[in-house]
Amino acid sequence: MLKTAAEHCVSLDASDEDMLEYGNQLRRGIFEAYSGILQGFKSSKADLMLPHATHLLQFVESVFRYKNRDGAVTKAAVAVMGDLADALGPNIKNLFRDCTFYIDLLGECLQSDDDQLKETATWTQGMIGRVMVS
């Protein structure tokens, strides 16, 4: 269901102000749902999320490239990457190695004036760093 909702986000009309707001709310909700699932499965069933990791990172990348995203969407996208790294650990090392867009996304966030976004990006950077050195 989340995958279908994520695919729906791509086809939204960016010229309509109401659709822009709806799209951002939908993206944020999808990221928050994935974060909740990852956190819930972390200690016992994290491997169940492995088949979804590629799609999730592709969705984060598509949102990163979407210039009409708001700050809440960016923060949720960064948080879900950290949750993904934290929950799946070394199992997704190659995925992060292949999907290097996250370096630019985290760099953008670390330069933000939003302290919460910086904090989230710093945490995510640490989680991904742990995965990459494992």
C-alpha positions in Angstrom: 0.0 0.0 0.0 2.8 2.4 0.9 4.6 1.6 -2.4 1.4 2.4 -4.4 1.0 5.7 -2.5 4.6 6.6 -3.2 4.1 5.9 -6.9 1.0 8.1 -6.8 3.1 11.1 -5.6 4.9 11.2 -8.9 1.8 11.9 -10.9 0.4 14.8 -8.8 -0.2 18.1 -10.5 2.6 20.5 -9.3 0.9 23.6 -10.7 -2.1 23.3 -8.3 -1.3 24.8 -4.9 -3.7 22.4 -3.1 -2.2 19.4 -4.8 1.3 20.6 -3.8 0.2 20.7 -0.2 -1.6 17.3 -0.5 1.5 15.8 -2.1 3.8 17.1 0.6 1.4 15.7 3.3 1.3 12.4 1.5 5.1 12.1 1.1 5.6 13.0 4.8 3.0 10.5 5.9 4.6 7.7 3.8 8.0 8.4 5.3 6.6 8.5 8.8 4.7 5.2 8.2 7.9 3.5 7.0 9.8 4.9 10.0 7.3 3.4 12.3 7.5 0.1 10.6 11.3 0.1 10.6 11.4 1.0 14.3 8.9 -1.6 15.2 10.7 -4.4 13.3 14.2 -3.3 14.3 14.7 -5.7 17.2 13.0 -8.8 15.9 11.9 -8.8 12.2 14.0 -6.2 10.4 14.8 -8.6 7.6 11.2 -8.4 6.5 11.9 -4.9 5.3 14.9 -5.9 3.2 12.9 -6.4 0.0 11.4 -2.9 0.4 14.7 -1.1 1.1 15.6 -0.4 -2.6 12.1 1.1 -3.3 12.2 3.2 -0.2 15.6 4.7 -1.1 14.4 5.3 -4.6 11.4 7.1 -3.2 13.6 9.2 -0.9 15.8 10.1 -4.0 12.7 11.1 -6.1 11.6 13.4 -3.2 15.1 14.8 -2.9 15.0 15.8 -6.6 11.5 17.3 -6.2 12.0 21.0 -5.6 8.6 21.7 -4.2 9.1 19.6 -1.1 8.7 21.4 2.2 10.9 21.2 5.3 8.8 18.6 7.1 9.0 16.3 4.1 12.8 16.7 4.0 13.1 15.9 7.7 10.9 12.8 7.4 12.9 11.6 4.4 16.2 12.0 6.2 14.8 10.3 9.3 13.6 7.3 7.4 17.0 6.9 5.8 18.5 6.8 9.4 15.8 4.4 10.5 16.6 2.2 7.5 20.3 2.1 8.3 19.6 1.6 12.0 17.2 -1.3 11.5 18.8 -3.2 8.6 22.5 -2.4 9.4 25.1 -4.1 7.3 22.5 -5.8 5.1 22.1 -2.6 3.1 25.7 -1.4 2.9 25.8 -2.1 -0.9 22.5 -0.2 -1.3 23.9 2.9 0.3 27.1 2.5 -1.7 25.1 2.4 -5.0 22.6 5.2 -4.0 25.0 8.1 -3.3 22.4 10.9 -3.6 22.0 10.7 0.2 25.4 12.5 0.5 24.0 15.6 -1.2 20.7 15.4 0.7 22.5 15.2 4.0 24.8 18.0 3.0 21.9 20.2 2.1 20.3 19.5 5.5 23.5 20.1 7.5 23.6 23.6 5.9 20.0 24.4 6.8 19.0 27.0 9.4 16.6 24.5 10.9 18.3 23.0 14.0 15.9 20.0 14.1 16.7 19.2 10.5 20.4 19.5 11.2 20.1 17.2 14.3 18.1 14.6 12.3 20.7 14.8 9.4 23.6 14.4 11.9 21.9 11.3 13.4 21.2 9.8 10.0 24.8 10.5 8.9 26.0 8.5 11.9 23.6 5.6 11.3 24.7 5.4 7.6 28.4 5.8 8.7 28.0 2.8 11.0 26.6 0.7 8.2 29.4 1.7 5.8 32.2 0.8 8.1 30.7 -2.5 9.2 
